[in-house]
Amino acid sequence: MRSIRVETSAATILLTEAPETKIKDRQTGEIATDAVSGEPLMTLGVVYIEDGESSLVKVTVPQSGVSEGLALGAPVALPGLVARPWESMFNGQQRHGIAFRAAAVTPAAFPAQVGA
């Protein structure tokens, strides 16, 4: 399926869950890796705030893209953020959603307040 670039310049993104190793198969404990590079993948949780609305989002990043100095509740940047729709069949049930992936997660600053 097609990836859709997510424009983040007008958003505030706050880290809500620290990066942790992404597991491909919970039964075997197999770690998820990038299909091209073979690098281990990490997942993290963020709250994405834009235009007065917020969403909790899980994002996947390569292990090498996780920066030092990340703090829960602090603003982060997600360069190269893309959304990819997905569908699958699980136990006879059709499932679907949107997977988010970024090239990295780095510390960021709170945006300047307009009129402050």
C-alpha positions as CSV (number, residue, x, y, z in Angstrom):
1,M,0.0,0.0,0.0
2,R,1.0,3.6,-0.5
3,S,2.7,5.6,2.2
4,I,1.4,9.1,3.0
5,R,3.8,11.8,4.3
6,V,2.6,13.5,7.5
7,E,3.3,17.2,7.7
8,T,4.3,17.9,11.3
9,S,5.5,21.5,11.2
10,A,2.3,22.9,12.7
11,A,1.9,20.1,15.3
12,T,3.1,19.7,18.9
13,I,4.3,16.1,19.4
14,L,4.8,14.9,23.0
15,L,6.5,11.6,24.0
16,T,4.0,9.5,26.1
17,E,5.7,6.1,26.0
18,A,9.5,5.5,25.9
19,P,11.0,3.6,22.9
20,E,11.0,-0.1,23.3
21,T,12.0,-3.0,21.1
22,K,9.3,-3.9,18.6
23,I,8.3,-7.6,18.8
24,K,7.3,-9.3,15.5
25,D,6.1,-12.5,17.0
26,R,4.9,-12.5,20.7
27,Q,4.9,-16.3,20.9
28,T,8.6,-16.7,19.8
29,G,9.9,-13.3,21.0
30,E,11.2,-12.6,17.5
31,I,12.3,-8.9,17.2
32,A,10.9,-6.9,14.2
33,T,13.6,-5.7,11.8
34,D,13.6,-3.3,8.8
35,A,12.9,-5.3,5.6
36,V,15.7,-3.5,3.7
37,S,18.5,-2.9,6.2
38,G,17.8,-5.7,8.8
39,E,18.1,-3.1,11.6
40,P,16.0,-3.7,14.7
41,L,12.9,-1.6,15.1
42,M,11.6,0.3,18.1
43,T,8.1,1.6,18.9
44,L,7.1,4.6,21.0
45,G,4.0,6.4,21.9
46,V,3.3,10.1,21.3
47,V,0.4,12.5,21.5
48,Y,0.0,14.4,18.3
49,I,-1.6,17.9,18.9
50,E,-2.7,20.1,16.0
51,D,-5.5,22.7,15.6
52,G,-6.8,22.1,19.1
53,E,-7.2,18.3,18.6
54,S,-5.1,15.5,19.8
55,S,-4.5,11.8,19.0
56,L,-2.5,9.1,20.7
57,V,-0.2,7.4,18.1
58,K,2.2,4.5,18.1
59,V,5.2,5.2,15.9
60,T,7.9,2.8,14.6
61,V,11.5,4.0,14.2
62,P,14.8,2.2,13.4
63,Q,16.9,1.6,16.5
64,S,19.6,3.9,15.2
65,G,17.1,6.7,14.9
66,V,16.3,6.9,18.6
67,S,18.1,9.9,20.0
68,E,19.6,10.4,23.5
69,G,17.9,12.8,25.9
70,L,14.3,11.8,25.3
71,A,12.0,12.5,28.3
72,L,8.4,11.4,28.8
73,G,6.1,14.4,28.4
74,A,8.7,16.4,26.5
75,P,8.2,17.5,22.9
76,V,9.8,15.4,20.2
77,A,10.4,15.7,16.4
78,L,9.6,12.8,14.0
79,P,11.5,13.5,10.8
80,G,10.2,11.6,7.8
81,L,6.9,10.6,9.4
82,V,4.7,8.6,7.1
83,A,1.3,6.9,7.5
84,R,0.6,3.6,5.8
85,P,-2.9,2.0,5.8
86,W,-3.0,-1.7,6.4
87,E,-5.5,-4.6,6.4
88,S,-5.2,-8.2,7.6
89,M,-7.4,-11.2,8.5
90,F,-7.0,-12.4,12.1
91,N,-9.1,-15.3,13.4
92,G,-11.6,-14.9,10.6
93,Q,-12.0,-11.2,11.3
94,Q,-11.0,-8.4,8.9
95,R,-8.8,-5.9,10.7
96,H,-7.5,-2.6,9.4
97,G,-5.7,0.5,10.6
98,I,-2.9,3.0,10.0
99,A,0.8,2.3,10.8
100,F,3.1,5.3,11.5
101,R,6.8,5.2,10.8
102,A,9.5,7.8,11.1
103,A,13.2,7.9,10.3
104,A,14.0,9.1,13.8
105,V,12.7,10.5,17.1
106,T,14.7,13.5,18.5
107,P,14.2,16.0,21.3
108,A,12.4,19.2,20.2
109,A,11.2,22.5,21.7
110,F,7.7,23.6,22.4
111,P,6.5,25.8,19.6
112,A,6.4,29.6,20.2
113,Q,3.1,30.9,21.4
114,V,1.4,33.3,19.1
115,G,0.8,36.6,20.8
116,A,3.0,35.7,23.8
